[in-house]
Amino acid sequence: MAERTLIILKPDAVQRHKIGEIIQRFEDKGLKLVAAKFMQIPEPLARKHYAVHKGKPFFEGVVKYLASSPVLIMVWQADGAIQMARKLMGATFGYDAEPGTIRGDFSCSRGYNLVHGSDSPASADYEIGLYFRPEEIFDYSFADEQWLYGQND
């Protein structure tokens, strides 16, 4: 099976009307959307999501930020999905992100960063499990998969 990654369009992406444009970036790259959920993350769940950062100075701020407004939570799939998604997102904050990336094109903030993406297969498995049951993730084929994922052997 291809690799999966969790992507969250954070409160600032939702509030700034960037959902469609950001999804388009993942679709244009060829990643396959296999699950999606629009929700407001309760603060206890945001704490679990960011548990790896507990004790760091920014922990309370990122928890409150993630729980502050509705978000769009998605699972995207492709070979190399995690690394591709991270390249699409760009550097952590918009003021430092390269043009052409989501954060580089849509943000100049030093605190809000529009989108979360898993940083490893282990974190993807953990994060996906926080938001989705296995039966909520769909396995299907694109009609053009040969052209998207094929190799010139």
DSSP file (Angstrom, degrees, kcal/mol; ACC not computed):
  #  RESIDUE AA STRUCTURE BP1 BP2  ACC     N-H-->O    O-->H-N    N-H-->O    O-->H-N    TCO  KAPPA ALPHA  PHI   PSI    X-CA   Y-CA   Z-CA
    1    1 A M              0   0    0      0, 0.0     3,-0.1     0, 0.0    77,-0.0   0.000 360.0 360.0 360.0 146.6    0.0    0.0    0.0
    2    2 A A        -     0   0    0      1,-0.1    77,-0.2    77,-0.1     2,-0.1  -0.243 360.0 -88.4 -67.6 160.8    1.1    3.6   -0.7
    3    3 A E  E     -A   78   0A   0     75,-0.6    75,-2.3    74,-0.1     2,-0.3  -0.406  40.1-149.7 -72.4 146.7    2.2    5.8    2.2
    4    4 A R  E     -A   77   0A   0     73,-0.2     2,-0.3    -2,-0.1    73,-0.2  -0.895  11.5-172.1-117.9 150.1   -0.4    7.9    4.0
    5    5 A T  E     -A   76   0A   0     71,-2.3    71,-2.3    -2,-0.3     2,-0.5  -0.989  22.3-125.7-137.9 147.9    0.0   11.3    5.7
    6    6 A L  E     -A   75   0A   0     -2,-0.3   112,-1.6    69,-0.2     2,-0.4  -0.809  26.3-173.2 -92.1 131.6   -2.3   13.4    7.9
    7    7 A I  E     -AB  74 117A   0     67,-2.8    67,-3.2    -2,-0.5     2,-0.5  -0.994   3.8-167.8-124.3 130.2   -2.9   16.9    6.7
    8    8 A I  E     -AB  73 116A   0    108,-2.2   108,-2.5    -2,-0.4     2,-0.9  -0.979  16.3-147.7-118.4 124.5   -4.8   19.5    8.8
    9    9 A L  E     -AB  72 115A   0     63,-3.1    63,-1.7    -2,-0.5   106,-0.2  -0.830  36.1-141.7 -86.1 108.7   -5.9   22.8    7.3
   10   10 A K    >>  -     0   0    0    104,-2.3     4,-2.0    -2,-0.9     3,-0.8   0.019  24.4 -85.9 -74.2 174.2   -5.6   24.8   10.5
   11   11 A P  H 3> S+     0   0    0      0, 0.0     4,-2.9     0, 0.0     5,-0.2   0.841 126.1  52.8 -51.2 -39.8   -7.9   27.6   11.8
   12   12 A D  H 3> S+     0   0    0      1,-0.2     4,-1.6     2,-0.2     6,-0.1   0.858 107.6  51.6 -69.2 -32.3   -6.1   30.3    9.8
   13   13 A A  H <4>S+     0   0    0     -3,-0.8     5,-2.7   101,-0.3     6,-0.4   0.915 114.7  43.2 -65.9 -42.6   -6.5   28.4    6.5
   14   14 A V  H ><5S+     0   0    0     -4,-2.0     3,-1.5    56,-0.2    -2,-0.2   0.947 115.5  47.4 -66.8 -48.9  -10.2   28.0    7.2
   15   15 A Q  H 3<5S+     0   0    0     -4,-2.9    -1,-0.2     1,-0.3    -2,-0.2   0.765 111.8  51.1 -66.7 -25.8  -10.8   31.6    8.4
   16   16 A R  T 3<5S-     0   0    0     -4,-1.6    -1,-0.3    -5,-0.2    -2,-0.2   0.277 112.9-116.2 -96.6  10.8   -8.8   33.0    5.4
   17   17 A H  T < 5S+     0   0    0     -3,-1.5     4,-0.2     1,-0.1    -3,-0.2   0.874  75.0 129.7  62.2  41.3  -10.9   31.0    2.8
   18   18 A K     >< +     0   0    0     -5,-2.7     4,-2.4    -6,-0.1     5,-0.3   0.330  31.6 103.5-107.8   5.3   -7.8   29.0    1.6
   19   19 A I  H  > S+     0   0    0     -6,-0.4     4,-2.7     1,-0.2     5,-0.2   0.944  84.3  43.1 -55.5 -54.3   -9.3   25.5    1.8
   20   20 A G  H  > S+     0   0    0      1,-0.2     4,-2.3     2,-0.2    -1,-0.2   0.908 114.2  49.5 -61.3 -44.8   -9.9   25.1   -1.9
   21   21 A E  H  > S+     0   0    0     -4,-0.2     4,-1.1     2,-0.2    -1,-0.2   0.877 113.5  46.5 -64.0 -37.4   -6.6   26.5   -3.0
   22   22 A I  H  X S+     0   0    0     -4,-2.4     4,-1.4     2,-0.2     3,-0.5   0.929 111.7  49.8 -72.7 -44.3   -4.6   24.3   -0.6
   23   23 A I  H  X S+     0   0    0     -4,-2.7     4,-2.5    -5,-0.3     3,-0.3   0.910 105.7  59.3 -57.6 -40.9   -6.5   21.2   -1.5
   24   24 A Q  H  X S+     0   0    0     -4,-2.3     4,-3.2    -5,-0.2    -1,-0.2   0.859  99.7  56.8 -56.9 -36.8   -5.8   22.0   -5.1
   25   25 A R  H  X S+     0   0    0     -4,-1.1     4,-1.6    -3,-0.5    -1,-0.2   0.918 109.7  44.1 -62.0 -43.6   -2.1   21.9   -4.5
   26   26 A F  H  X>S+     0   0    0     -4,-1.4     5,-1.8    -3,-0.3     4,-1.0   0.903 116.1  47.1 -68.9 -40.7   -2.2   18.3   -3.1
   27   27 A E  H ><5S+     0   0    0     -4,-2.5     3,-0.7     1,-0.2    -2,-0.2   0.923 109.8  52.8 -65.8 -44.0   -4.5   17.2   -6.0
   28   28 A D  H 3<5S+     0   0    0     -4,-3.2    -1,-0.2     1,-0.3    -2,-0.2   0.849 105.9  54.6 -60.9 -33.9   -2.4   18.9   -8.6
   29   29 A K  H 3<5S-     0   0    0     -4,-1.6    -1,-0.3    -5,-0.2    -2,-0.2   0.791 120.9-110.4 -69.5 -27.2    0.7   17.0   -7.2
   30   30 A G  T <<5 +     0   0    0     -4,-1.0    -3,-0.2    -3,-0.7    -2,-0.1   0.461  64.8 147.9 110.5   3.8   -1.2   13.7   -7.7
   31   31 A L      < -     0   0    0     -5,-1.8     2,-0.5    47,-0.1    -1,-0.3  -0.417  45.1-126.3 -69.1 150.2   -1.8   12.7   -4.0
   32   32 A K  E     -C   77   0A   0     45,-2.8    45,-2.4    -2,-0.1     2,-0.6  -0.871  10.2-136.4-103.5 124.5   -5.0   10.8   -3.5
   33   33 A L  E     +C   76   0A   0     -2,-0.5    43,-0.2    43,-0.2     3,-0.1  -0.693  31.4 166.2 -76.9 119.8   -7.5   12.0   -0.8
   34   34 A V  E     +     0   0A   0     41,-2.9   104,-3.1    -2,-0.6     2,-0.3   0.504  62.4  13.8-115.9  -8.4   -8.6    9.0    1.1
   35   35 A A  E     +C   75   0A   0     40,-1.2    40,-2.3   102,-0.2    -1,-0.3  -0.955  58.8 177.2-162.6 148.3  -10.4   10.6    4.1
   36   36 A A  E     +C   74   0A   0     -2,-0.3     2,-0.3   100,-0.3    38,-0.2  -0.984   2.1 176.4-155.5 146.1  -11.6   14.0    5.2
   37   37 A K  E     -C   73   0A   0     36,-2.3    36,-3.2    -2,-0.3     2,-0.6  -0.955  18.1-150.0-153.3 129.0  -13.4   15.4    8.2
   38   38 A F  E     +C   72   0A   0     -2,-0.3     2,-0.3    34,-0.2    34,-0.2  -0.899  43.0 133.5-100.3 123.7  -14.4   19.0    9.1
   39   39 A M  E     -C   71   0A   0     32,-2.3    32,-3.2    -2,-0.6     2,-0.6  -0.985  58.9-109.7-159.7 163.8  -14.5   19.6   12.8
   40   40 A Q        -     0   0    0     -2,-0.3    27,-0.1    30,-0.3    26,-0.0  -0.947  42.1-130.7-100.8 120.0  -13.5   21.8   15.7
   41   41 A I        -     0   0    0     -2,-0.6    28,-0.1    25,-0.5     2,-0.1  -0.553  18.4-126.8 -74.6 123.1  -10.8   19.9   17.6
   42   42 A P    >>  -     0   0    0      0, 0.0     4,-2.2     0, 0.0     3,-0.6  -0.391  23.9-113.4 -66.0 149.3  -11.5   19.8   21.3
   43   43 A E  H 3> S+     0   0    0      1,-0.2     4,-2.3     2,-0.2     5,-0.2   0.867 115.0  55.7 -55.8 -41.1   -8.6   21.0   23.5
   44   44 A P  H 3> S+     0   0    0      0, 0.0     4,-1.6     0, 0.0    -1,-0.2   0.889 109.9  46.9 -60.3 -35.7   -7.9   17.6   25.0
   45   45 A L  H <> S+     0   0    0     -3,-0.6     4,-2.6     2,-0.2    -2,-0.2   0.882 108.9  53.8 -71.2 -38.0   -7.5   16.1   21.5
   46   46 A A  H  X S+     0   0    0     -4,-2.2     4,-2.2     1,-0.2    -1,-0.2   0.881 106.6  53.5 -61.6 -37.3   -5.3   19.0   20.5
   47   47 A R  H  < S+     0   0    0     -4,-2.3    -1,-0.2    -5,-0.2    -2,-0.2   0.899 109.7  47.2 -63.4 -40.7   -3.1   18.2   23.5
   48   48 A K  H >< S+     0   0    0     -4,-1.6     3,-1.3     1,-0.2     4,-0.3   0.912 110.0  53.7 -65.0 -41.6   -2.8   14.6   22.3
   49   49 A H  H 3< S+     0   0    0     -4,-2.6     3,-0.4     1,-0.3    -2,-0.2   0.922 118.7  33.6 -59.1 -45.1   -2.0   15.7   18.8
   50   50 A Y  T >< S+     0   0    0     -4,-2.2     3,-2.5     1,-0.2     4,-0.3   0.137  80.8 122.0 -97.6  19.2    0.9   17.9   20.1
   51   51 A A  G X   +     0   0    0     -3,-1.3     3,-1.7     1,-0.3    -1,-0.2   0.805  65.7  66.2 -54.2 -32.9    1.9   15.6   23.0
   52   52 A V  G 3  S+     0   0    0     -3,-0.4    -1,-0.3     1,-0.3    -2,-0.1   0.738 103.1  48.0 -61.6 -21.7    5.4   15.3   21.5
   53   53 A H  G X  S+     0   0    0     -3,-2.5     3,-2.4     6,-0.1     6,-0.3   0.364  78.9 135.8-100.1   3.6    5.9   19.1   22.3
   54   54 A K  T <  S+     0   0    0     -3,-1.7    -3,-0.0    -4,-0.3     4,-0.0  -0.263  71.1  24.9 -55.9 134.9    4.6   19.0   25.8
   55   55 A G  T 3  S+     0   0    0      1,-0.4    -1,-0.3     2,-0.0    -2,-0.1   0.227  93.4 119.3  93.4 -13.5    6.8   21.0   28.1
   56   56 A K  S X  S-     0   0    0     -3,-2.4     3,-1.8     1,-0.1     4,-0.4  -0.546  77.2-113.0 -82.5 153.2    8.1   23.2   25.3
   57   57 A P  T 3  S+     0   0    0      0, 0.0     4,-0.3     0, 0.0     3,-0.2   0.779 114.8  47.7 -58.4 -28.8    7.4   27.0   25.6
   58   58 A F  T 3> S+     0   0    0      1,-0.2     4,-2.3     2,-0.1     5,-0.3   0.477  83.4  98.1 -91.6  -2.0    5.1   27.0   22.7
   59   59 A F  H <> S+     0   0    0     -3,-1.8     4,-2.1    -6,-0.3     5,-0.2   0.920  83.5  45.0 -55.9 -53.6    3.0   24.0   23.7
   60   60 A E  H  > S+     0   0    0     -4,-0.4     4,-2.3    -3,-0.2    -1,-0.2   0.883 113.4  52.2 -60.8 -38.8    0.0   25.8   25.3
   61   61 A G  H  > S+     0   0    0     -4,-0.3     4,-2.3     1,-0.2    -1,-0.2   0.912 110.3  45.9 -65.0 -43.7   -0.1   28.3   22.4
   62   62 A V  H  X S+     0   0    0     -4,-2.3     4,-2.5     2,-0.2    -1,-0.2   0.854 111.7  53.1 -70.9 -32.1   -0.3   25.7   19.6
   63   63 A V  H  X S+     0   0    0     -4,-2.1     4,-1.8    -5,-0.3    -2,-0.2   0.953 112.1  44.1 -63.8 -49.0   -2.9   23.7   21.5
   64   64 A K  H  < S+     0   0    0     -4,-2.3     4,-0.4     1,-0.2    -2,-0.2   0.896 113.9  51.7 -63.2 -40.5   -5.1   26.8   21.9
   65   65 A Y  H >< S+     0   0    0     -4,-2.3     3,-1.3     1,-0.2     4,-0.3   0.940 110.0  47.5 -60.7 -49.5   -4.5   27.7   18.2
   66   66 A L  H 3< S+     0   0    0     -4,-2.5   -25,-0.5     1,-0.3     3,-0.4   0.834 117.3  43.2 -64.1 -32.2   -5.5   24.2   16.9
   67   67 A A  T 3< S+     0   0    0     -4,-1.8    -1,-0.3    -5,-0.2    -2,-0.2   0.382  92.3  89.1 -92.0   3.8   -8.6   24.2   19.0
   68   68 A S  S <  S-     0   0    0     -3,-1.3    -1,-0.2    -4,-0.4    -2,-0.1   0.662  97.5  -1.8 -81.4 -16.8   -9.7   27.8   18.3
   69   69 A S  S    S-     0   0    0     -3,-0.4   -28,-0.5    -4,-0.3    -1,-0.1  -0.968  92.9 -63.5-163.8 163.5  -11.8   27.3   15.2
   70   70 A P        -     0   0    0      0, 0.0     2,-0.3     0, 0.0   -30,-0.3  -0.211  50.1-168.2 -58.3 152.2  -12.9   24.5   12.8
   71   71 A V  E     - C   0  39A   0    -32,-3.2   -32,-2.3   -57,-0.1     2,-0.6  -0.906  22.7-123.3-134.9 161.4  -10.3   22.7   10.8
   72   72 A L  E     -AC   9  38A   0    -63,-1.7   -63,-3.1    -2,-0.3     2,-0.5  -0.957  26.4-163.5-110.1 118.2  -10.3   20.3    7.8
   73   73 A I  E     +AC   8  37A   0    -36,-3.2   -36,-2.3    -2,-0.6     2,-0.3  -0.876  15.9 172.7-105.9 129.6   -8.5   17.1    8.6
   74   74 A M  E     -AC   7  36A   0    -67,-3.2   -67,-2.8    -2,-0.5     2,-0.5  -0.938  30.0-143.7-137.3 155.2   -7.5   14.9    5.7
   75   75 A V  E     -AC   6  35A   0    -40,-2.3   -41,-2.9    -2,-0.3   -40,-1.2  -0.992  22.5-169.8-116.8 125.7   -5.6   11.7    4.9
   76   76 A W  E     -AC   5  33A   0    -71,-2.3   -71,-2.3    -2,-0.5     2,-0.4  -0.870   4.2-158.3-114.7 149.1   -3.7   11.8    1.6
   77   77 A Q  E     +AC   4  32A   0    -45,-2.4   -45,-2.8    -2,-0.3     2,-0.3  -0.982  29.8 114.3-135.4 139.4   -2.0    8.8    0.0
   78   78 A A  E >  S-A    3   0A   0    -75,-2.3     3,-1.8    -2,-0.4   -75,-0.6  -0.864  71.0 -71.9 179.3 162.0    0.8    8.2   -2.5
   79   79 A D  T 3  S+     0   0    0      1,-0.3   -77,-0.1    -2,-0.3     5,-0.0  -0.569 127.4   9.7 -62.6 127.0    4.2    6.6   -2.6
   80   80 A G  T 3> S+     0   0    0     -2,-0.3     4,-2.4     3,-0.1    -1,-0.3   0.735  85.1 151.6  73.4  22.8    6.3    9.2   -0.7
   81   81 A A  H <>  +     0   0    0     -3,-1.8     4,-2.7     1,-0.2     5,-0.2   0.855  65.4  54.2 -57.2 -39.8    3.3   11.1    0.4
   82   82 A I  H  > S+     0   0    0     -4,-0.2     4,-2.1     1,-0.2    -1,-0.2   0.955 112.8  40.6 -63.4 -50.5    4.9   12.4    3.6
   83   83 A Q  H  > S+     0   0    0      2,-0.2     4,-2.0     1,-0.2    -1,-0.2   0.902 115.7  51.0 -66.9 -40.6    7.9   14.0    1.9
   84   84 A M  H  X S+     0   0    0     -4,-2.4     4,-2.3     1,-0.2    -1,-0.2   0.933 111.0  48.7 -61.0 -45.1    5.9   15.3   -1.0
   85   85 A A  H  X S+     0   0    0     -4,-2.7     4,-2.2    -5,-0.2    -2,-0.2   0.894 109.7  51.9 -62.4 -40.1    3.4   17.0    1.4
   86   86 A R  H  X S+     0   0    0     -4,-2.1     4,-2.0    -5,-0.2    -1,-0.2   0.876 110.1  48.8 -66.3 -36.6    6.1   18.5    3.5
   87   87 A K  H  < S+     0   0    0     -4,-2.0    -1,-0.2     2,-0.2    -2,-0.2   0.907 110.8  50.8 -67.6 -40.8    7.7   20.0    0.3
   88   88 A L  H  < S+     0   0    0     -4,-2.3    14,-3.2     1,-0.2    15,-0.2   0.884 111.2  48.9 -62.3 -38.1    4.4   21.4   -0.8
   89   89 A M  H  < S-     0   0    0     -4,-2.2    14,-2.4    12,-0.2    15,-0.4   0.905  97.5-158.1 -70.6 -42.0    3.8   23.0    2.6
   90   90 A G     <  -     0   0    0     -4,-2.0    -1,-0.1    -5,-0.2     7,-0.1  -0.325  41.5 -11.0  89.9-176.9    7.2   24.7    2.8
   91   91 A A  S    S-     0   0    0      5,-0.1     6,-0.2     1,-0.1     5,-0.1  -0.086  80.6 -96.8 -56.2 156.9    9.1   25.9    5.9
   92   92 A T  S    S+     0   0    0      4,-0.1     2,-0.4     3,-0.1    -1,-0.1   0.802 106.2  36.6 -50.5 -42.7    7.3   26.0    9.2
   93   93 A F  S >> S-     0   0    0      1,-0.1     3,-2.0    21,-0.1     4,-0.7  -0.919  79.7-125.5-121.2 144.0    6.3   29.7    9.1
   94   94 A G  G >4 S+     0   0    0     18,-0.5     3,-0.6    -2,-0.4    13,-0.2   0.781 105.3  63.4 -55.9 -35.0    5.3   31.8    6.1
   95   95 A Y  G 34 S+     0   0    0     14,-1.3    -1,-0.3     1,-0.2    15,-0.1   0.728 114.6  35.0 -65.0 -18.3    7.9   34.5    6.6
   96   96 A D  G <4 S+     0   0    0     -3,-2.0    -1,-0.2    -5,-0.1    -2,-0.2   0.454  96.2 106.0-111.3  -5.6   10.6   31.8    6.0
   97   97 A A  S << S-     0   0    0     -4,-0.7    -7,-0.1    -3,-0.6     3,-0.1  -0.517  72.5-111.6 -85.1 145.4    8.9   29.7    3.4
   98   98 A E    >   -     0   0    0     -2,-0.2     3,-1.7     1,-0.1     6,-0.4  -0.415  36.0-100.5 -70.8 142.9    9.9   29.7   -0.2
   99   99 A P  T 3  S+     0   0    0      0, 0.0    -1,-0.1     0, 0.0     3,-0.1  -0.344 110.2  45.4 -56.6 146.2    7.5   31.1   -2.9
  100  100 A G  T 3  S+     0   0    0      1,-0.5     2,-0.2     2,-0.1   -10,-0.1   0.166  94.0  98.5  98.5 -17.7    5.7   28.2   -4.6
  101  101 A T  S <> S-     0   0    0     -3,-1.7     4,-2.3     1,-0.1    -1,-0.5  -0.601  86.6-111.6 -95.2 164.0    5.0   26.5   -1.3
  102  102 A I  H  > S+     0   0    0    -14,-3.2     4,-2.1    -2,-0.2   -13,-0.2   0.956 119.8  38.6 -58.8 -51.6    1.6   26.7    0.5
  103  103 A R  H  > S+     0   0    0    -14,-2.4     4,-1.4   -15,-0.2    -1,-0.2   0.863 115.7  53.4 -69.9 -34.6    3.1   28.6    3.4
  104  104 A G  H  4 S+     0   0    0     -6,-0.4    -1,-0.2   -15,-0.4    -2,-0.2   0.821 116.9  37.5 -68.4 -31.5    5.4   30.7    1.1
  105  105 A D  H  < S+     0   0    0     -4,-2.3    -2,-0.2    -7,-0.2    -1,-0.2   0.782 127.6  30.7 -89.6 -29.1    2.5   31.8   -1.1
  106  106 A F  H  < S+     0   0    0     -4,-2.1     2,-0.4    -5,-0.3    -2,-0.2   0.389 111.5  52.4-115.6   3.6   -0.2   32.2    1.5
  107  107 A S     <  +     0   0    0     -4,-1.4   -10,-0.2   -13,-0.2    -1,-0.1  -0.996  26.9 168.8-147.0 145.0    1.4   33.3    4.7
  108  108 A C        +     0   0    0     -2,-0.4    -1,-0.1   -14,-0.1     5,-0.1   0.133  51.5 127.7-128.2  13.7    3.8   35.8    6.2
  109  109 A S        -     0   0    0      3,-0.2   -14,-1.3     1,-0.1   -15,-0.3  -0.327  50.3-157.8 -75.2 151.6    3.0   35.0    9.8
  110  110 A R  S    S+     0   0    0    -16,-0.1    -1,-0.1   -17,-0.1     3,-0.1   0.259  95.8  29.3-104.2   6.8    5.6   34.1   12.5
  111  111 A G  S    S+     0   0    0      1,-0.3     2,-0.4   -49,-0.0    -2,-0.0   0.615 110.7  57.2-134.4 -37.9    2.9   32.2   14.5
  112  112 A Y        -     0   0    0      1,-0.1   -18,-0.5  -100,-0.0    -1,-0.3  -0.822  52.0-179.6-102.1 142.0    0.2   30.8   12.3
  113  113 A N        -     0   0    0     -2,-0.4     2,-3.1   -20,-0.1    -1,-0.1   0.177  28.5-135.2-135.4  22.8    1.2   28.4    9.6
  114  114 A L  S    S+     0   0    0   -105,-0.1  -104,-2.3    -8,-0.1     2,-0.4  -0.084  75.4  42.1  66.8 -42.5   -2.0   27.3    7.8
  115  115 A V  E     -B    9   0A   0     -2,-3.1     2,-0.4  -106,-0.2  -106,-0.2  -0.990  57.2-153.3-147.7 142.7   -1.4   23.6    7.5
  116  116 A H  E     -B    8   0A   0   -108,-2.5  -108,-2.2    -2,-0.4     2,-0.4  -0.932  16.7-179.7-112.7 141.0   -0.1   20.6    9.5
  117  117 A G  E     -B    7   0A   0     -2,-0.4  -110,-0.2  -110,-0.2    -2,-0.0  -0.998  34.8-102.9-138.3 141.3    1.5   17.5    7.9
  118  118 A S        -     0   0    0   -112,-1.6   -32,-0.1    -2,-0.4   -33,-0.1  -0.246  23.8-152.9 -57.0 146.4    2.9   14.4    9.5
  119  119 A D  S    S+     0   0    0      1,-0.2    -1,-0.1   -33,-0.0     3,-0.1   0.461  70.4  11.1-105.2  -1.8    6.7   14.3    9.6
  120  120 A S  S  > S-     0   0    0      1,-0.1     4,-2.5   -38,-0.0     5,-0.2  -0.978  79.3-100.8-162.9 163.2    7.3   10.6    9.6
  121  121 A P  H  > S+     0   0    0      0, 0.0     4,-2.3     0, 0.0     5,-0.2   0.886 121.7  52.3 -59.1 -37.7    5.4    7.3    9.0
  122  122 A A  H  > S+     0   0    0      2,-0.2     4,-2.1     1,-0.2     5,-0.2   0.927 111.7  44.3 -65.5 -44.4    5.2    6.7   12.8
  123  123 A S  H  > S+     0   0    0      2,-0.2     4,-3.1     1,-0.2     5,-0.3   0.876 111.5  54.9 -69.5 -34.5    3.7   10.2   13.4
  124  124 A A  H  X S+     0   0    0     -4,-2.5     4,-2.9     2,-0.2     5,-0.3   0.941 109.2  47.2 -61.3 -46.3    1.3    9.7   10.4
  125  125 A D  H  X S+     0   0    0     -4,-2.3     4,-1.8     2,-0.2    -2,-0.2   0.928 115.9  45.0 -60.1 -45.4    0.0    6.4   11.9
  126  126 A Y  H  X S+     0   0    0     -4,-2.1     4,-0.9     2,-0.2    -2,-0.2   0.946 116.8  44.1 -63.0 -49.9   -0.4    8.0   15.3
  127  127 A E  H >X S+     0   0    0     -4,-3.1     4,-1.0     1,-0.2     3,-0.7   0.899 111.4  52.1 -67.1 -42.2   -2.1   11.2   14.0
  128  128 A I  H >X S+     0   0    0     -4,-2.9     4,-2.6    -5,-0.3     3,-0.8   0.913 107.4  54.8 -59.4 -41.2   -4.4    9.4   11.6
  129  129 A G  H 3< S+     0   0    0     -4,-1.8    -1,-0.2    -5,-0.3    -2,-0.2   0.739 100.4  60.6 -64.5 -23.9   -5.5    7.2   14.5
  130  130 A L  H << S+     0   0    0     -4,-0.9    -1,-0.2    -3,-0.7    -2,-0.2   0.826 120.5  22.2 -69.5 -31.0   -6.4   10.3   16.5
  131  131 A Y  H << S+     0   0    0     -4,-1.0     2,-0.4    -3,-0.8    -2,-0.2   0.648 118.5  49.3-114.5 -20.7   -9.0   11.4   14.0
  132  132 A F     <  -     0   0    0     -4,-2.6    -1,-0.2    -5,-0.2     5,-0.0  -0.971  59.2-142.6-132.9 139.0  -10.1    8.5   11.8
  133  133 A R    >   -     0   0    0     -2,-0.4     3,-2.3     1,-0.1     4,-0.3  -0.645  40.6-107.7 -83.7 153.3  -11.3    4.9   12.4
  134  134 A P  G >  S+     0   0    0      0, 0.0     3,-1.5     0, 0.0    -1,-0.1   0.856 119.4  57.7 -52.6 -37.8  -10.0    2.4    9.7
  135  135 A E  G 3  S+     0   0    0      1,-0.3    -3,-0.0     3,-0.0     0, 0.0   0.590  97.3  63.2 -72.5  -7.7  -13.5    2.2    8.1
  136  136 A E  G <  S+     0   0    0     -3,-2.3     2,-0.5     2,-0.1  -100,-0.3   0.473  88.6  81.1 -90.9  -3.1  -13.4    6.0    7.5
  137  137 A I  S <  S-     0   0    0     -3,-1.5     2,-0.4    -4,-0.3  -102,-0.2  -0.913  75.7-143.9-107.6 125.6  -10.4    5.7    5.2
  138  138 A F        -     0   0    0   -104,-3.1     2,-0.6    -2,-0.5    -2,-0.1  -0.710   9.2-156.4-100.4 138.1  -11.2    4.7    1.7
  139  139 A D        +     0   0    0     -2,-0.4     2,-0.3     2,-0.0  -105,-0.0  -0.948  38.5 135.6-108.3 114.5   -9.1    2.5   -0.6
  140  140 A Y        -     0   0    0     -2,-0.6     2,-0.4     0, 0.0    -2,-0.0  -0.934  45.5-114.6-151.2 170.0   -9.9    3.2   -4.3
  141  141 A S        -     0   0    0     -2,-0.3     2,-0.3     2,-0.0    -2,-0.0  -0.877  18.1-130.4-114.5 145.2   -8.2    3.7   -7.6
  142  142 A F    >   -     0   0    0     -2,-0.4     3,-1.3     1,-0.1     4,-0.2  -0.661  21.0-128.3 -82.4 147.0   -8.0    6.7   -9.8
  143  143 A A  T 3  S+     0   0    0     -2,-0.3     3,-0.3     1,-0.2    -1,-0.1   0.794 111.6  44.2 -64.3 -27.2   -8.8    6.1  -13.5
  144  144 A D  T >> S+     0   0    0      1,-0.2     4,-2.0     2,-0.1     3,-1.0   0.108  74.3 120.1-105.4  21.6   -5.5    7.7  -14.4
  145  145 A E  H <> S+     0   0    0     -3,-1.3     4,-3.4     1,-0.3     5,-0.5   0.857  70.0  61.0 -55.3 -37.7   -3.3    6.1  -11.8
  146  146 A Q  H 3> S+     0   0    0     -3,-0.3     4,-1.0     1,-0.2    -1,-0.3   0.887 110.3  41.4 -56.2 -38.6   -1.1    4.6  -14.5
  147  147 A W  H <4 S+     0   0    0     -3,-1.0    -1,-0.2     2,-0.2    -2,-0.2   0.822 119.4  44.0 -80.9 -32.0   -0.2    8.1  -15.6
  148  148 A L  H  < S+     0   0    0     -4,-2.0    -2,-0.2     1,-0.1    -3,-0.2   0.919 131.7  17.7 -75.5 -44.7    0.1    9.5  -12.1
  149  149 A Y  H  < S+     0   0    0     -4,-3.4    -3,-0.2    -5,-0.2    -2,-0.2   0.393  95.3 118.9-113.7   0.5    2.1    6.8  -10.4
  150  150 A G     <  -     0   0    0     -4,-1.0     2,-0.3    -5,-0.5    -4,-0.0  -0.151  49.5-141.9 -69.4 163.7    3.5    4.8  -13.3
  151  151 A Q        -     0   0    0      0, 0.0     2,-1.4     0, 0.0    -2,-0.1  -0.923  17.5-123.2-123.8 152.0    7.2    4.3  -14.1
  152  152 A N              0   0    0     -2,-0.3    -2,-0.0     1,-0.2     0, 0.0  -0.669 360.0 360.0 -93.5  80.0    9.0    4.2  -17.4
  153  153 A D              0   0    0     -2,-1.4    -1,-0.2     0, 0.0    -3,-0.0   0.459 360.0 360.0 -84.6 360.0   10.5    0.7  -17.0
